[in-house]
């Protein structure tokens, strides 16, 4: 079995249930304006006030739970398009370290939202919004179990239940595009799996449709309401995985304009340009991020080293080795917001760049820095290999 593909299946199947907790328009709702601009603490305060003012509103509780989850993902540096890349790190990396307070608040919010929704469904079996919100709660719990507690089977059960509930909601109202978001993501994932995986019990009777899932995600991104931003972001990540970055550029350019303080969207846009062969726009977008950082546009801490690393990466892959080396060296010093593992990756790239320039003695010094920073890591093992066998660029096939 292809483990990398299985990792991707687990991750997308659960993550497709994360970011759709709102019923409000994310472009106008104050809580979700904060949320999509990475201002999670401000968003939590908005949703906590909403829960207090209307304790029987399940969507306020799921919105709060979603914000707690994303805050912890952001704090643990787990928000990146590489979540859905070809070699996913999430199954092998340690679980997210969350605060006890957030653990309790998340579980309480989800449990109470489920109780409220189930009571409404019991009273009215055609309450599509209650089904939708109950599916949201299951989806969020799936992600918590996947990312925090590493309970994968429980996560898959919740993700599957979210899909079933949203199918019921969309059958009651075929125009309810938001309820088709999860179905579309699951169609894509299952449609991408080998036949052996499709025989698993929780997929019984669900064939999937890879291209159909992507088409529906695009439809939700263009014409949905509460889920249109989430559909655009998920579709962009999938298009990167599918090696179709040019199609993702307009999607990310749009959300970057809608939520200008979200630098993650801007980084993703730069990467899509780079993947699409447009170095000029990739660097221009990174230059713009640097300018906005210096102006204090981003409320969350963004280090200069992060910008330098991404810029150095673009130059590295385009063969501009002198420019790459200059930027990458700026990214080798850990500080308050640039962690040791990120600095180690910068040193590794410095070594690779020096090897490509034919300076193996200097490259070995860079690789030694990697080993010094993270002696027991996979990146350290890679650096040790390059000490003996200089890095060479793999030829594309």
C-alpha positions as CSV (number, residue, x, y, z in Angstrom):
1,X,0.0,0.0,0.0
2,X,1.2,3.5,-0.8
3,X,1.6,5.0,2.7
4,X,1.9,8.6,1.4
5,X,-1.5,8.3,-0.3
6,X,-3.1,6.8,2.8
7,X,-1.8,9.7,4.8
8,X,-3.3,12.1,2.4
9,X,-6.6,10.2,2.5
10,X,-6.8,10.4,6.3
11,X,-5.9,14.0,6.3
12,X,-8.1,15.4,3.6
13,X,-11.0,13.3,4.7
14,X,-10.9,14.8,8.2
15,X,-9.6,18.3,7.3
16,X,-12.4,18.7,4.8
17,X,-14.7,19.0,7.8
18,X,-12.7,21.8,9.5
19,X,-13.4,25.2,8.2
20,X,-17.1,25.6,7.7
21,X,-18.5,26.1,11.1
22,X,-20.2,29.4,10.3
23,X,-23.6,30.0,8.8
24,X,-22.8,33.7,8.4
25,X,-21.1,35.3,5.4
26,X,-17.4,35.1,6.2
27,X,-16.8,38.4,4.3
28,X,-19.0,40.4,6.6
29,X,-19.2,38.5,9.9
30,X,-16.9,40.2,12.4
31,X,-15.9,36.9,14.1
32,X,-14.9,35.3,10.8
33,X,-13.2,38.4,9.6
34,X,-10.9,38.0,12.5
35,X,-10.7,34.2,12.0
36,X,-9.6,34.4,8.3
37,X,-7.1,37.2,9.1
38,X,-5.4,34.9,11.6
39,X,-6.6,37.0,14.6
40,X,-7.8,34.0,16.5
41,X,-7.9,35.4,20.0
42,X,-10.1,38.3,18.7
43,X,-12.3,35.8,16.9
44,X,-12.7,33.7,20.1
45,X,-13.9,36.7,22.1
46,X,-16.5,37.4,19.4
47,X,-17.8,33.8,19.5
48,X,-17.7,33.5,23.3
49,X,-19.9,36.6,23.5
50,X,-22.2,35.1,20.9
51,X,-22.5,31.9,22.9
52,X,-23.2,33.8,26.1
53,X,-25.9,35.9,24.5
54,X,-27.6,32.8,22.9
55,X,-26.6,29.6,24.6
56,X,-29.0,27.6,22.3
57,X,-27.3,28.6,19.1
58,X,-25.2,25.6,18.0
59,X,-23.5,27.5,15.2
60,X,-21.9,29.9,17.7
61,X,-20.6,26.9,19.6
62,X,-19.1,25.2,16.5
63,X,-17.6,28.5,15.4
64,X,-15.9,28.8,18.8
65,X,-14.7,25.2,18.6
66,X,-13.3,25.8,15.1
67,X,-11.5,28.9,16.2
68,X,-9.9,27.1,19.2
69,X,-8.7,24.3,16.8
70,X,-7.3,26.7,14.3
71,X,-5.6,28.8,17.0
72,X,-3.8,25.6,18.2
73,X,-2.9,24.6,14.7
74,X,-1.5,28.0,14.1
75,X,0.3,28.1,17.4
76,X,1.9,24.7,16.6
77,X,2.8,25.9,13.1
78,X,0.6,23.4,11.4
79,X,-1.2,25.5,8.9
80,X,0.4,25.1,5.5
81,X,-0.5,23.8,2.0
82,X,2.0,21.0,2.6
83,X,-0.7,19.4,4.8
84,X,-2.1,18.0,1.6
85,X,1.3,17.5,-0.2
86,X,2.7,14.4,-1.6
87,X,4.5,13.4,1.6
88,X,2.3,14.3,4.5
89,X,4.0,14.8,7.9
90,X,0.9,14.8,10.0
91,X,0.6,11.1,10.7
92,X,4.2,10.8,11.9
93,X,4.6,14.1,13.7
94,X,3.7,14.5,17.4
95,X,0.1,15.5,18.3
96,X,-0.7,19.2,18.7
97,X,0.1,20.5,22.1
98,X,-3.0,22.3,23.3
99,X,-3.7,24.1,26.6
100,X,-6.0,22.3,29.1
101,X,-8.4,25.2,29.0
102,X,-8.8,24.9,25.2
103,X,-9.1,21.2,25.5
104,X,-12.1,21.6,27.8
105,X,-13.6,24.5,25.9
106,X,-13.4,22.6,22.6
107,X,-15.0,19.4,24.0
108,X,-17.7,21.4,25.8
109,X,-18.6,23.4,22.8
110,X,-18.8,20.3,20.5
111,X,-20.8,18.3,23.0
112,X,-23.3,21.0,23.6
113,X,-23.7,21.8,19.9
114,X,-24.4,18.1,19.2
115,X,-27.0,18.0,21.9
116,X,-28.8,21.1,20.6
117,X,-28.8,19.9,17.0
118,X,-29.9,16.3,17.8
119,X,-32.8,17.7,19.9
120,X,-34.0,19.8,17.0
121,X,-33.7,16.9,14.6
122,X,-35.7,14.7,16.9
123,X,-38.4,17.3,16.9
124,X,-38.3,17.9,13.2
125,X,-36.7,15.3,11.0
126,X,-36.5,17.8,8.1
127,X,-34.5,20.4,9.9
128,X,-31.7,20.7,7.3
129,X,-29.8,23.4,9.2
130,X,-29.6,21.3,12.3
131,X,-28.3,18.4,10.2
132,X,-25.7,20.6,8.6
133,X,-24.5,22.0,12.0
134,X,-24.5,18.6,13.5
135,X,-22.3,17.5,10.6
136,X,-20.0,20.4,11.3
137,X,-19.6,19.3,15.0
138,X,-18.8,15.8,13.9
139,X,-16.3,17.2,11.4
140,X,-14.6,19.4,13.9
141,X,-14.3,16.5,16.4
142,X,-12.8,14.4,13.6
143,X,-10.1,16.9,13.2
144,X,-9.4,17.2,16.9
145,X,-9.1,13.4,17.1
146,X,-6.9,13.3,14.1
147,X,-4.5,16.2,15.0
148,X,-4.6,16.4,18.8
149,X,-5.3,12.9,20.2
150,X,-4.2,10.9,17.2
151,X,-7.3,8.7,17.4
152,X,-7.5,8.0,13.6
153,X,-10.4,5.5,13.6
154,X,-12.6,7.7,15.7
155,X,-11.6,10.6,13.4
156,X,-12.7,8.7,10.3
157,X,-16.0,7.7,11.9
158,X,-16.8,11.3,12.7
159,X,-15.7,12.4,9.2
160,X,-17.9,9.8,7.6
161,X,-20.9,10.8,9.8
162,X,-20.3,14.5,8.8
163,X,-20.6,13.5,5.2
164,X,-23.8,11.5,5.7
165,X,-25.4,14.4,7.6
166,X,-24.5,16.9,4.9
167,X,-25.8,14.6,2.2
168,X,-29.1,14.5,4.0
169,X,-29.1,18.3,4.4
170,X,-28.4,18.8,0.7
171,X,-31.1,16.3,-0.3
172,X,-33.6,18.4,1.7
173,X,-32.5,21.5,-0.1
174,X,-30.6,20.9,-3.4
175,X,-29.6,24.6,-3.5
176,X,-27.8,24.4,-0.2
177,X,-24.3,24.5,-1.7
178,X,-22.5,24.8,1.6
179,X,-23.7,21.3,2.5
180,X,-22.0,19.9,-0.6
181,X,-18.5,21.1,0.5
182,X,-17.8,17.9,2.5
183,X,-19.3,15.6,-0.1
184,X,-17.1,17.2,-2.8
185,X,-13.9,16.8,-0.7
186,X,-14.7,13.2,0.1
187,X,-15.5,12.5,-3.6
188,X,-12.1,13.8,-4.5
189,X,-10.3,11.8,-1.8
190,X,-12.0,8.5,-2.4
191,X,-11.9,8.9,-6.1
192,X,-8.1,9.2,-5.8
193,X,-7.7,6.0,-3.8
194,X,-6.6,2.6,-5.1
195,X,-9.4,0.0,-5.1
196,X,-8.0,-1.8,-2.0
197,X,-8.7,1.3,0.2
198,X,-12.3,1.6,-1.2
199,X,-13.1,-1.8,0.2
200,X,-12.6,-0.6,3.8
201,X,-15.8,-0.7,5.9
202,X,-16.3,3.0,6.4
203,X,-16.2,3.5,2.6
204,X,-18.7,0.8,1.8
205,X,-20.9,1.9,-1.0
206,X,-19.0,5.2,-1.5
207,X,-17.2,5.2,-4.9
208,X,-16.0,8.7,-5.0
209,X,-15.4,11.0,-8.1
210,X,-12.0,12.7,-8.2
211,X,-12.7,15.2,-11.0
212,X,-16.4,15.6,-9.9
213,X,-15.3,16.5,-6.4
214,X,-13.0,19.2,-7.7
215,X,-15.8,20.6,-9.9
216,X,-18.2,20.7,-7.0
217,X,-15.5,22.4,-4.8
218,X,-15.2,25.0,-7.5
219,X,-18.9,25.5,-7.7
220,X,-19.0,26.0,-3.9
221,X,-16.1,28.4,-4.1
222,X,-17.9,30.5,-6.8
223,X,-21.5,30.3,-5.6
224,X,-21.6,29.1,-2.0
225,X,-22.3,31.2,1.0
226,X,-20.6,30.4,4.3
227,X,-18.3,27.8,2.8
228,X,-17.1,29.6,-0.3
229,X,-13.8,30.7,1.3
230,X,-13.0,27.3,2.7
231,X,-13.8,25.7,-0.7
232,X,-11.4,28.0,-2.5
233,X,-8.6,27.4,0.0
234,X,-9.1,23.6,0.0
235,X,-9.4,23.5,-3.8
236,X,-6.2,25.5,-4.1
237,X,-4.3,23.0,-1.9
238,X,-5.7,20.1,-3.9
239,X,-4.7,21.8,-7.2
240,X,-1.2,22.2,-5.9
241,X,-1.2,18.5,-5.1
242,X,-2.5,17.8,-8.6
243,X,0.3,19.9,-10.1
244,X,-2.1,22.4,-11.5
245,X,-0.9,25.6,-9.7
246,X,-2.0,28.0,-12.5
247,X,-5.6,27.2,-11.7
248,X,-5.1,27.9,-8.0
249,X,-3.5,31.4,-8.6
250,X,-6.8,33.3,-9.1
251,X,-8.4,31.5,-6.1
252,X,-5.6,32.5,-3.8
253,X,-5.3,36.0,-5.2
254,X,-9.0,36.5,-4.4
255,X,-8.8,35.3,-0.8
256,X,-5.6,37.3,-0.3
257,X,-7.5,40.4,-1.3
258,X,-10.5,39.6,0.9
259,X,-8.4,38.9,4.0
260,X,-5.3,41.1,3.6
261,X,-3.9,40.4,7.0
262,X,-3.6,36.7,6.4
263,X,0.0,36.3,5.4
264,X,-0.5,32.5,4.9
265,X,-2.7,33.1,1.9
266,X,0.0,35.4,0.5
267,X,2.7,32.8,1.0
268,X,0.6,30.2,-0.7
269,X,0.0,32.6,-3.7
270,X,3.7,33.1,-4.0
271,X,4.3,29.3,-4.0
272,X,1.6,28.7,-6.6
273,X,3.3,31.3,-8.9
274,X,6.6,29.6,-8.3
275,X,5.2,26.1,-9.1
276,X,3.5,27.5,-12.2
277,X,6.9,28.7,-13.5
278,X,6.3,32.4,-12.8
279,X,9.3,33.4,-10.8
280,X,8.7,37.1,-11.3
281,X,5.3,37.1,-9.6
282,X,6.5,34.7,-7.0
283,X,9.3,37.0,-5.9
284,X,7.0,40.1,-6.2
285,X,4.5,38.6,-3.8
286,X,7.2,37.7,-1.3
287,X,8.6,41.3,-1.6
288,X,5.1,42.5,-0.9
289,X,4.8,40.3,2.2
290,X,8.1,41.8,3.4
291,X,6.9,45.3,2.9
292,X,3.6,44.7,4.8
293,X,5.5,43.0,7.6
294,X,7.7,46.0,8.0
295,X,4.6,48.2,8.1
296,X,3.1,46.1,10.9
297,X,0.1,45.0,8.8
298,X,0.1,41.5,10.2
299,X,-1.2,41.3,13.8
300,X,0.4,37.9,14.3
301,X,4.2,37.7,14.5
302,X,5.8,37.0,11.2
303,X,9.6,36.8,11.2
304,X,11.9,38.3,8.6
305,X,13.6,34.9,8.5
306,X,10.4,33.2,7.3
307,X,10.2,35.6,4.3
308,X,13.9,35.2,3.6
309,X,13.6,31.4,3.6
310,X,10.7,31.3,1.1
311,X,12.4,33.8,-1.1
312,X,15.6,31.8,-1.0
313,X,13.6,28.6,-1.8
314,X,12.3,30.3,-5.0
315,X,15.7,31.3,-6.1
316,X,17.1,27.9,-5.2
317,X,14.6,26.0,-7.4
318,X,15.1,28.4,-10.3
319,X,18.9,28.0,-10.1
320,X,19.7,31.6,-9.0
321,X,22.1,30.2,-6.5
322,X,23.9,33.4,-5.4
323,X,20.6,35.1,-4.7
324,X,19.3,32.0,-3.0
325,X,22.4,31.8,-0.7
326,X,22.1,35.4,0.3
327,X,18.4,34.9,1.4
328,X,18.9,31.5,3.0
329,X,21.8,32.7,5.2
330,X,19.4,35.3,6.6
331,X,17.0,32.5,7.6
332,X,19.5,30.5,9.7
333,X,19.2,32.2,13.0
334,X,16.5,31.0,15.4
335,X,14.6,33.7,17.3
336,X,11.3,34.2,19.1
337,X,9.2,33.4,16.1
338,X,11.6,31.4,13.9
339,X,12.0,28.0,15.5
340,X,15.0,25.8,15.7
341,X,13.6,23.2,13.2
342,X,13.0,26.0,10.7
343,X,16.5,27.3,11.1
344,X,17.8,23.8,10.6
345,X,15.9,23.5,7.3
346,X,17.5,26.8,6.3
347,X,21.0,25.5,7.0
348,X,20.2,22.3,5.1
349,X,19.2,24.4,2.0
350,X,22.3,26.5,2.5
351,X,24.4,23.4,2.3
352,X,22.5,22.1,-0.8
353,X,23.1,25.5,-2.5
354,X,26.8,25.4,-1.7
355,X,27.0,21.9,-3.1
356,X,25.4,22.9,-6.3
357,X,28.0,25.7,-6.5
358,X,30.7,23.1,-6.1
359,X,31.8,24.3,-2.6
360,X,31.4,21.0,-0.7
361,X,33.8,22.0,2.1
362,X,31.6,25.0,3.0
363,X,28.5,22.9,2.5
364,X,29.7,20.4,5.1
365,X,29.9,23.2,7.6
366,X,26.3,24.1,6.9
367,X,25.2,20.4,7.3
368,X,27.1,20.3,10.6
369,X,24.9,23.2,11.8
370,X,21.8,21.1,11.0
371,X,23.1,18.2,13.1
372,X,24.0,20.6,15.9
373,X,20.5,22.1,16.0
374,X,18.5,18.9,15.6
375,X,20.8,15.9,16.2
376,X,18.1,13.2,16.3
377,X,15.9,14.4,13.5
378,X,15.2,13.2,9.9
379,X,16.6,16.4,8.6
380,X,19.8,15.7,10.5
381,X,20.0,12.3,9.0
382,X,19.7,13.9,5.5
383,X,22.4,16.4,6.4
384,X,24.8,13.6,7.5
385,X,24.2,11.8,4.1
386,X,25.1,15.0,2.2
387,X,28.4,15.2,4.2
388,X,29.5,12.0,2.5
389,X,27.7,12.4,-0.8
390,X,27.3,16.0,-2.0
391,X,23.8,17.1,-2.9
392,X,22.8,16.9,-6.5
393,X,19.6,18.2,-8.1
394,X,17.4,15.4,-9.1
395,X,16.4,15.5,-12.8
396,X,12.7,16.0,-13.3
397,X,10.9,13.2,-15.2
